[in-house]
Amino acid sequence: MVRKKEKRGNSAKRRSSRTKQERSEAPSSSPWPSQPPAQTKQGETVKHKSPEQKSEDRKPSRRKIQEQQSSEPRRGKRRDRQEKQTPAAFAWGEAPAVRKRKFRDDSRERKVSHKTWVGTVSAHPDGFGFVNVEGRDEDVFLSVDEMRDVMHGDKVEVRTMMRRGREAGVLVRIVEEAASEITAEFKIEHDMGFAYPRSKRMQQAILIKRHDTAGAKHGDWVRVEIQRGTNPLRGKIIEVLGDDLTPKKLVDLIVAEQALSETFPAEVLAESDAIPERIRVKDKKDRLDLTHLPFVTIDGADARDFDDAICVTPRGDGFEAWVAIADVAHYVKEGSALDVEALARGNSFYFPDRVIPMLPEKLSNGLCSLNPHVDRLAMAVRMRFDAGGKRRSARVYNVVFHSQARLTYEQAAEYLEGGNSKVIKAANVREMLDAALGLYHMLEKNRAKRGALELDLPEVRAVLKDDKVEDIAGTERNVAHKLIEEMMLAANTAVSEFLEAKHVEQLFRIHPAPEREAIEKLNAFLGAFGMKIRHLDGQDVRPKDVQQALHAAEGKPFAPILHKLVLRSMQQAKYTTENAGHFGLAYDCYGHFTSPIRRYADLTTHRRLKAVLAGEKPKRIDLEAVGSHVSIQERKQQRAEWDTQAMLAALYHKKDVGKVMGATVSGVSKRRIFLSLQDTFAEASLNVDDLGKMLSLDEVHHRLASKDGTFSLGLGDQIQVEILSTDPVRGQINVVMVPESKVDV
């Protein structure tokens, strides 16, 4: 009897240790429905129950419950499983099931922040996500449960709290929904239509009702308009793109997905049309006349707009250099319809077959394009350099000038490197280029002294002809590319320092130093080769420190790998009113001035310069908000370019399915190995499981290896692969490793 009492006592203690909240939420083992506690109204007499009534109200014993359960007919196991499973698909017109959110233990969520953050949702393919908040050191983590009600690209307000020892976000509200139109693949499964998004960041399948298919067939790529607020997500097909996709259709997908407009609003075009076709006499008033100087433009052969021109002349032991930039601010007035639209776009978007400009064609390819042999309005910076290439002075002017020649990079390089004078007929232009080359060599030496990063990474572009990918070719930088780059860097720096000296608020182009953790990972990789990025303890690494390591690795087998790892370790450049310097270029003060036709940030710089030159104060605007917006638009443009390149590469290699070719490992993870195909540098990938080995990932040396030490594969290794399939819309090339090319250790 004593033992039984002790047993009951311990059991009661265990039950009492559970919190009241846990007991209230725990499922009851009783077969009877639970009843709410009896409540009495004020003044009401409580009726006392007899012992027989109390006995009837008492819960049945465990033995009685078991007897009742055993007497019930047994259900089949198959039926039990069906009731437990959540249906994977929904019938046409069936109401979506109500989603039950998991109970959260508030005892683990005590540290709740009252402050809220507003940012943009960045979804991860695995279902969770982050909220990118400008000005916050770390993004706010969103769990899979919190991500159910938002989409990638939504602007949201969140509150943070500590959950299981980690800061996590809780959705407060959706401030602004992302674009509702997406690109997806339409499939018919079990007599129901589903659209599977192209983007990996959106994992939900979209239910398409029978009358919303717009005639799409199984396997067609479509544009879908999503209906938010439903579970599962529902949508309507607004355009059928088909399954035979050309380069033009692939670019159309990106344009639609990024919600880019290839046309301008009527009020914007009206303002553009009202601008005179030619420069008037009054437009030249109070401008410095530089039409006598031999300015030239040097751009790519396929360039569509020319917004910068250079002129360099000897001056004593040094040089006088002019950089003239199209005076976009003269035509695009602040607050006008042209200005509002330009800000919304943020920058021009460039694709292999088209340009979606920031400004209407009349300005971008006409009045603001520095075409040869016609007068153009410009803002010009005059810089004077001494014999050592150090800039001694800089002044900015409103000018009128005209370009003497429109040169391509190849033409200029053929004269500068090859000495072929036939490619440039005008003697004064040749003399100017000779002086520019002399200044370039000085600026190049100063760049090396500063320690600016020199990353040797291949650049490729798709060559299109008759709406087909004719080739994927690499582009090489010649001396003309580097000369123009140094001239633009010099002008940007001179203008930014000029405005800072005048204490004028401006948009800086900043590039923060790599985080300490990133440098430690680089040093762990370099340690295997007896190298290290050396820097002072407790201080940020300097550009010179990283460049010295790159220089020391030059010519070694791991050098290409190091260049890629350094690029991955860098933080993202952005626009802000707080000057933090530019790490990659090794500048303490840097901004953008040289491309106002295609970058709104440069246009803000021009307006501030004009105000200073006129002796006025610049108009007060929220410049920080402008910087944040154009930074987002810039990342959007980069993503569009990367996606387009990957899609066209996959389309090009569609003809190579079944072929074997060489590849270089460019990245490794636990699940996939990423490769750069030889000749085209197109990115391909293979599944680690296809190797048929148990491999572990060495994150320090970026290498997968078997536990028995018989197999190893890592960055920089060259192997032979067979192309299994390509998916042009998703930009994927799937390969398998040829057995003979496995790397044995």
Solvent accessible surface area in square Angstrom, and as a share of the most:
residue,aa,sasa,rsa
1,M,168,0.75
2,V,107,0.62
3,R,206,0.75
4,K,136,0.58
5,K,141,0.60
6,E,105,0.47
7,K,153,0.65
8,R,187,0.68
9,G,39,0.38
10,N,81,0.41
11,S,31,0.20
12,A,44,0.34
13,K,143,0.61
14,R,156,0.57
15,R,142,0.52
16,S,77,0.49
17,S,88,0.57
18,R,103,0.38
19,T,77,0.45
20,K,162,0.69
21,Q,85,0.38
22,E,77,0.35
23,R,103,0.37
24,S,87,0.56
25,E,98,0.44
26,A,35,0.27
27,P,130,0.82
28,S,77,0.50
29,S,99,0.64
30,S,24,0.15
31,P,71,0.45
32,W,134,0.47
33,P,102,0.64
34,S,102,0.66
35,Q,140,0.62
36,P,108,0.68
37,P,111,0.70
38,A,103,0.80
39,Q,165,0.73
40,T,81,0.47
41,K,163,0.69
42,Q,192,0.85
43,G,81,0.78
44,E,99,0.45
45,T,115,0.67
46,V,91,0.52
47,K,179,0.76
48,H,176,0.79
49,K,110,0.47
50,S,44,0.28
51,P,103,0.65
52,E,119,0.53
53,Q,92,0.41
54,K,116,0.49
55,S,61,0.39
56,E,141,0.63
57,D,89,0.46
58,R,165,0.60
59,K,151,0.64
60,P,32,0.20
61,S,61,0.39
62,R,192,0.70
63,R,181,0.66
64,K,121,0.51
65,I,25,0.13
66,Q,106,0.47
67,E,101,0.45
68,Q,75,0.33
69,Q,104,0.46
70,S,92,0.59
71,S,90,0.58
72,E,107,0.48
73,P,122,0.77
74,R,236,0.86
75,R,130,0.47
76,G,45,0.43
77,K,164,0.69
78,R,175,0.64
79,R,132,0.48
80,D,42,0.22
81,R,137,0.50
82,Q,111,0.50
83,E,101,0.45
84,K,169,0.72
85,Q,124,0.55
86,T,112,0.65
87,P,80,0.50
88,A,108,0.84
89,A,30,0.23
90,F,27,0.11
91,A,53,0.41
92,W,69,0.24
93,G,57,0.55
94,E,83,0.37
95,A,77,0.60
96,P,50,0.31
97,A,55,0.42
98,V,136,0.78
99,R,79,0.29
100,K,184,0.78
101,R,110,0.40
102,K,174,0.74
103,F,109,0.46
104,R,73,0.27
105,D,57,0.29
106,D,78,0.40
107,S,58,0.38
108,R,137,0.50
109,E,20,0.09
110,R,193,0.70
111,K,155,0.66
112,V,58,0.33
113,S,37,0.24
114,H,168,0.75
115,K,120,0.51
116,T,41,0.24
117,W,58,0.20
118,V,65,0.37
119,G,7,0.07
120,T,45,0.26
121,V,1,0.01
122,S,23,0.15
123,A,5,0.04
124,H,67,0.30
125,P,54,0.34
126,D,79,0.41
127,G,23,0.22
128,F,53,0.22
129,G,0,0.00
130,F,65,0.27
131,V,0,0.00
132,N,63,0.32
133,V,16,0.09
134,E,83,0.37
135,G,77,0.74
136,R,48,0.18
137,D,149,0.77
138,E,124,0.56
139,D,68,0.35
140,V,1,0.00
141,F,37,0.15
142,L,1,0.00
143,S,23,0.15
144,V,71,0.41
145,D,32,0.17
146,E,6,0.03
147,M,17,0.07
148,R,122,0.45
149,D,61,0.32
150,V,3,0.02
151,M,13,0.06
152,H,73,0.32
153,G,30,0.28
154,D,0,0.00
155,K,85,0.36
156,V,0,0.00
157,E,23,0.11
158,V,0,0.00
159,R,80,0.29
160,T,7,0.04
161,M,23,0.10
162,M,70,0.31
163,R,31,0.11
164,R,178,0.65
165,G,72,0.69
166,R,126,0.46
167,E,65,0.29
168,A,4,0.03
169,G,0,0.00
170,V,29,0.17
171,L,41,0.20
172,V,61,0.35
173,R,127,0.46
174,I,57,0.29
175,V,55,0.32
176,E,111,0.50
177,E,93,0.42
178,A,21,0.17
179,A,49,0.38
180,S,43,0.28
181,E,55,0.25
182,I,21,0.10
183,T,1,0.00
184,A,0,0.00
185,E,30,0.13
186,F,3,0.01
187,K,64,0.27
188,I,86,0.44
189,E,59,0.27
190,H,159,0.71
191,D,111,0.57
192,M,19,0.08
193,G,1,0.01
194,F,17,0.07
195,A,0,0.00
196,Y,67,0.25
197,P,13,0.08
198,R,21,0.08
199,S,37,0.24
200,K,117,0.49
201,R,92,0.33
202,M,17,0.08
203,Q,106,0.47
204,Q,68,0.30
205,A,32,0.25
206,I,0,0.00
207,L,2,0.01
208,I,0,0.00
209,K,62,0.26
210,R,154,0.56
211,H,150,0.67
212,D,18,0.09
213,T,24,0.14
214,A,64,0.49
215,G,65,0.63
216,A,11,0.09
217,K,139,0.59
218,H,111,0.49
219,G,20,0.19
220,D,5,0.02
221,W,18,0.06
222,V,0,0.00
223,R,56,0.20
224,V,0,0.00
225,E,72,0.32
226,I,8,0.04
227,Q,78,0.35
228,R,51,0.19
229,G,84,0.81
230,T,47,0.27
231,N,62,0.32
232,P,24,0.15
233,L,20,0.10
234,R,23,0.08
235,G,2,0.02
236,K,95,0.40
237,I,4,0.02
238,I,68,0.35
239,E,68,0.31
240,V,57,0.33
241,L,16,0.08
242,G,19,0.19
243,D,104,0.54
244,D,112,0.58
245,L,17,0.08
246,T,45,0.26
247,P,3,0.02
248,K,108,0.46
249,K,75,0.32
250,L,1,0.01
251,V,0,0.00
252,D,39,0.20
253,L,0,0.00
254,I,2,0.01
255,V,10,0.06
256,A,17,0.14
257,E,42,0.19
258,Q,27,0.12
259,A,66,0.51
260,L,26,0.13
261,S,56,0.36
262,E,93,0.42
263,T,101,0.58
264,F,25,0.11
265,P,49,0.31
266,A,81,0.63
267,E,101,0.45
268,V,3,0.02
269,L,76,0.38
270,A,61,0.47
271,E,58,0.26
272,S,2,0.01
273,D,102,0.53
274,A,83,0.64
275,I,22,0.11
276,P,51,0.32
277,E,130,0.58
278,R,203,0.74
279,I,30,0.15
280,R,104,0.38
281,V,131,0.75
282,K,134,0.57
283,D,15,0.08
284,K,75,0.32
285,K,149,0.63
286,D,130,0.67
287,R,35,0.13
288,L,74,0.37
289,D,81,0.42
290,L,7,0.04
291,T,37,0.22
292,H,134,0.60
293,L,29,0.14
294,P,19,0.12
295,F,0,0.00
296,V,0,0.00
297,T,0,0.00
298,I,2,0.01
299,D,19,0.10
300,G,22,0.22
301,A,78,0.61
302,D,84,0.43
303,A,34,0.26
304,R,101,0.37
305,D,21,0.11
306,F,23,0.10
307,D,7,0.04
308,D,16,0.08
309,A,1,0.00
310,I,0,0.00
311,C,0,0.00
312,V,0,0.00
313,T,43,0.25
314,P,99,0.63
315,R,122,0.45
316,G,80,0.77
317,D,121,0.63
318,G,5,0.05
319,F,27,0.11
320,E,28,0.13
321,A,0,0.00
322,W,18,0.06
323,V,0,0.00
324,A,0,0.00
325,I,0,0.00
326,A,0,0.00
327,D,1,0.01
328,V,0,0.00
329,A,8,0.06
330,H,45,0.20
331,Y,27,0.10
332,V,0,0.00
333,K,118,0.50
334,E,59,0.27
335,G,56,0.54
336,S,25,0.16
337,A,24,0.19
338,L,5,0.02
339,D,9,0.05
340,V,94,0.54
341,E,30,0.13
342,A,0,0.00
343,L,53,0.27
344,A,57,0.44
345,R,23,0.08
346,G,2,0.02
347,N,11,0.06
348,S,4,0.03
349,F,4,0.02
350,Y,63,0.24
351,F,10,0.04
352,P,52,0.33
353,D,55,0.28
354,R,34,0.12
355,V,32,0.18
356,I,5,0.03
357,P,30,0.19
358,M,1,0.00
359,L,1,0.00
360,P,4,0.03
361,E,118,0.53
362,K,44,0.19
363,L,0,0.00
364,S,4,0.03
365,N,63,0.32
366,G,22,0.21
367,L,8,0.04
368,C,2,0.01
369,S,1,0.01
370,L,1,0.01
371,N,40,0.21
372,P,42,0.26
373,H,130,0.58
374,V,61,0.35
375,D,46,0.24
376,R,29,0.11
377,L,5,0.02
378,A,0,0.00
379,M,0,0.00
380,A,0,0.00
381,V,0,0.00
382,R,32,0.12
383,M,0,0.00
384,R,63,0.23
385,F,13,0.06
386,D,39,0.20
387,A,57,0.44
388,G,53,0.51
389,G,2,0.02
390,K,121,0.51
391,R,67,0.24
392,R,159,0.58
393,S,44,0.29
394,A,30,0.23
395,R,134,0.49
396,V,8,0.05
397,Y,39,0.15
398,N,37,0.19
399,V,0,0.00
400,V,6,0.03
401,F,0,0.00
402,H,45,0.20
403,S,1,0.01
404,Q,47,0.21
405,A,21,0.16
406,R,65,0.24
407,L,9,0.04
408,T,23,0.13
409,Y,37,0.14
410,E,101,0.45
411,Q,64,0.29
412,A,0,0.00
413,A,8,0.06
414,E,78,0.35
415,Y,27,0.10
416,L,22,0.11
417,E,115,0.51
418,G,61,0.58
419,G,54,0.52
420,N,49,0.25
421,S,53,0.34
422,K,175,0.74
423,V,38,0.22
424,I,5,0.03
425,K,186,0.79
426,A,46,0.36
427,A,56,0.43
428,N,68,0.35
429,V,1,0.00
430,R,60,0.22
431,E,120,0.54
432,M,5,0.02
433,L,0,0.00
434,D,77,0.40
435,A,9,0.07
436,A,0,0.00
437,L,38,0.19
438,G,26,0.25
439,L,0,0.00
440,Y,10,0.04
441,H,86,0.38
442,M,42,0.19
443,L,16,0.08
444,E,73,0.33
445,K,137,0.58
446,N,32,0.16
447,R,23,0.08
448,A,77,0.60
449,K,146,0.62
450,R,71,0.26
451,G,2,0.02
452,A,2,0.01
453,L,16,0.08
454,E,89,0.40
455,L,53,0.26
456,D,114,0.59
457,L,52,0.26
458,P,78,0.49
459,E,102,0.46
460,V,39,0.22
461,R,108,0.39
462,A,4,0.03
463,V,44,0.25
464,L,44,0.22
465,K,119,0.51
466,D,122,0.63
467,D,59,0.31
468,K,142,0.60
469,V,21,0.12
470,E,97,0.43
471,D,56,0.29
472,I,6,0.03
473,A,33,0.25
474,G,44,0.43
475,T,60,0.35
476,E,156,0.70
477,R,121,0.44
478,N,34,0.17
479,V,17,0.10
480,A,1,0.00
481,H,43,0.19
482,K,77,0.33
483,L,1,0.00
484,I,13,0.07
485,E,56,0.25
486,E,11,0.05
487,M,2,0.01
488,M,22,0.10
489,L,12,0.06
490,A,11,0.09
491,A,0,0.00
492,N,5,0.03
493,T,7,0.04
494,A,2,0.02
495,V,1,0.01
496,S,2,0.01
497,E,67,0.30
498,F,43,0.18
499,L,0,0.00
500,E,72,0.32
501,A,77,0.60
502,K,107,0.45
503,H,172,0.77
504,V,21,0.12
505,E,95,0.43
506,Q,3,0.01
507,L,4,0.02
508,F,14,0.06
509,R,25,0.09
510,I,10,0.05
511,H,19,0.08
512,P,36,0.23
513,A,25,0.19
514,P,7,0.04
515,E,104,0.46
516,R,126,0.46
517,E,108,0.48
518,A,22,0.17
519,I,3,0.02
520,E,100,0.45
521,K,126,0.54
522,L,6,0.03
523,N,27,0.14
524,A,41,0.32
525,F,9,0.04
526,L,0,0.00
527,G,46,0.44
528,A,66,0.51
529,F,93,0.39
530,G,73,0.70
531,M,32,0.14
532,K,110,0.47
533,I,1,0.00
534,R,173,0.63
535,H,55,0.25
536,L,122,0.61
537,D,137,0.71
538,G,65,0.62
539,Q,101,0.45
540,D,105,0.55
541,V,9,0.05
542,R,136,0.50
543,P,22,0.14
544,K,75,0.32
545,D,7,0.04
546,V,0,0.00
547,Q,36,0.16
548,Q,104,0.46
549,A,7,0.05
550,L,5,0.02
551,H,126,0.56
552,A,51,0.40
553,A,0,0.00
554,E,122,0.55
555,G,80,0.77
556,K,90,0.38
557,P,130,0.82
558,F,13,0.06
559,A,10,0.08
560,P,82,0.51
561,I,21,0.11
562,L,1,0.00
563,H,21,0.10
564,K,52,0.22
565,L,10,0.05
566,V,1,0.01
567,L,89,0.44
568,R,134,0.49
569,S,18,0.12
570,M,31,0.14
571,Q,63,0.28
572,Q,100,0.44
573,A,21,0.16
574,K,60,0.26
575,Y,10,0.04
576,T,10,0.06
577,T,26,0.15
578,E,128,0.57
579,N,60,0.31
580,A,69,0.53
581,G,10,0.10
582,H,23,0.10
583,F,13,0.06
584,G,11,0.11
585,L,25,0.13
586,A,22,0.17
587,Y,30,0.11
588,D,129,0.67
589,C,9,0.05
590,Y,9,0.03
591,G,4,0.03
592,H,23,0.10
593,F,1,0.00
594,T,6,0.03
595,S,5,0.03
596,P,0,0.00
597,I,1,0.01
598,R,82,0.30
599,R,45,0.16
600,Y,8,0.03
601,A,3,0.02
602,D,0,0.00
603,L,0,0.00
604,T,3,0.02
605,T,5,0.03
606,H,0,0.00
607,R,29,0.11
608,R,11,0.04
609,L,0,0.00
610,K,45,0.19
611,A,13,0.10
612,V,30,0.17
613,L,68,0.34
614,A,68,0.53
615,G,73,0.70
616,E,115,0.51
617,K,187,0.79
618,P,32,0.20
619,K,121,0.51
620,R,229,0.83
621,I,58,0.29
622,D,97,0.50
623,L,2,0.01
624,E,74,0.33
625,A,53,0.41
626,V,16,0.09
627,G,0,0.00
628,S,25,0.16
629,H,60,0.27
630,V,4,0.02
631,S,2,0.01
632,I,70,0.36
633,Q,18,0.08
634,E,27,0.12
635,R,73,0.27
636,K,55,0.23
637,Q,31,0.14
638,Q,57,0.25
639,R,106,0.39
640,A,0,0.00
641,E,66,0.29
642,W,145,0.51
643,D,23,0.12
644,T,4,0.02
645,Q,43,0.19
646,A,40,0.31
647,M,1,0.00
648,L,0,0.00
649,A,5,0.04
650,A,0,0.00
651,L,35,0.17
652,Y,38,0.14
653,H,5,0.02
654,K,115,0.49
655,K,127,0.54
656,D,7,0.04
657,V,72,0.41
658,G,45,0.43
659,K,107,0.46
660,V,82,0.47
661,M,42,0.19
662,G,9,0.08
663,A,0,0.00
664,T,32,0.19
665,V,2,0.01
666,S,14,0.09
667,G,7,0.07
668,V,25,0.14
669,S,41,0.26
670,K,149,0.63
671,R,172,0.63
672,R,71,0.26
673,I,0,0.00
674,F,69,0.29
675,L,0,0.00
676,S,19,0.12
677,L,0,0.00
678,Q,74,0.33
679,D,127,0.66
680,T,11,0.06
681,F,94,0.39
682,A,6,0.05
683,E,113,0.51
684,A,2,0.02
685,S,15,0.10
686,L,1,0.01
687,N,54,0.28
688,V,11,0.06
689,D,117,0.61
690,D,81,0.42
691,L,12,0.06
692,G,69,0.66
693,K,76,0.32
694,M,159,0.71
695,L,34,0.17
696,S,57,0.37
697,L,44,0.22
698,D,57,0.30
699,E,117,0.53
700,V,65,0.37
701,H,69,0.31
702,H,46,0.21
703,R,70,0.26
704,L,2,0.01
705,A,33,0.26
706,S,13,0.09
707,K,172,0.73
708,D,108,0.56
709,G,42,0.40
710,T,70,0.41
711,F,3,0.01
712,S,10,0.06
713,L,0,0.00
714,G,0,0.00
715,L,9,0.05
716,G,28,0.27
717,D,27,0.14
718,Q,128,0.57
719,I,5,0.02
720,Q,78,0.35
721,V,0,0.00
722,E,58,0.26
723,I,1,0.00
724,L,90,0.45
725,S,48,0.31
726,T,23,0.13
727,D,31,0.16
728,P,18,0.11
729,V,3,0.02
730,R,65,0.24
731,G,15,0.15
732,Q,52,0.23
733,I,5,0.03
734,N,43,0.22
735,V,2,0.01
736,V,41,0.23
737,M,11,0.05
738,V,28,0.16
739,P,91,0.57
740,E,151,0.68
741,S,21,0.14
742,K,68,0.29
743,V,45,0.26
744,D,113,0.59
745,V,127,0.73
